[in-house]
Amino acid sequence: MSMTVVGLVAGMALGFAAYFGGFGAFVLVAALGAVGFVAGRFLDGDLAAGEFFRTRTGTGDRDIRRR
């Protein structure tokens, strides 16, 4: 299934939720869709759990002291 079709289905689901259930249902469907998206990416192997808990090392260009 192409990403265009997935986007179309997601947009239609959000539209139906907003029309029939109001704003609260719209937010609920959007939140559950985001959770499902992240879970799907994790199960496909495109996302690792460690990416959410990565620590910052402080080795950016801003932290280098110039003499």
N, C-alpha and C positions, 0 to 999 in steps of 0.2 A: 504494500500500500504506500503510495507516495505521500510526501509531507503535505502536498496541496490538499489531498483528500482528508488527511488527518486534521489539518487546520479547518477545513470546511465542516467536518463532523463536530469538532470541538466548538466552533462558532455557532453551529445550529443548536447544540446542546445548551450552550450558555443563553442563546436567544430564547429557547423554549422555557428554560428555568426562570429567566427574567420575566417573561410574559405571563406564565401561569403561576409562579410562586412569589414574585416580587423580588426586591433587592436582596433579601436574606438568602433566598434560594440561589440567586445568581452568585453570591459570594461563596456559598457552600459548594456549589458545583465547580467554581473556579479553583477553590482550595483543594478539593478532592482530585481535580484534574491535575493540578501541579504535583500533588503527592504521587499520583499514578505515573506521571511522566518521570519523576525522579526514580521511582521504584523500577520502572521499565528500563531506564538507562542503566541502573545498577545491575539488573538481571541480565541485560545484554552484554555487560562487561565494558561499557563505554564510560563508566563512572566507578571510582573506587571510594570506599568509605573513608579512607585516609585523607581524601581531598577536602573533606569538611572540617577536619581537625588538625590541619597543618599549622605549625607554629611559625612565627616570623623570626628570621635569623638576624635581621638588622644589617644586612650586607649590601644595602642599596647604595646608589650614588650619593644620596644625601648624607650618609653616615661616614663617608670617607673624609677624613680631615686633610685639608690642604696645608702644606707648610710654606 
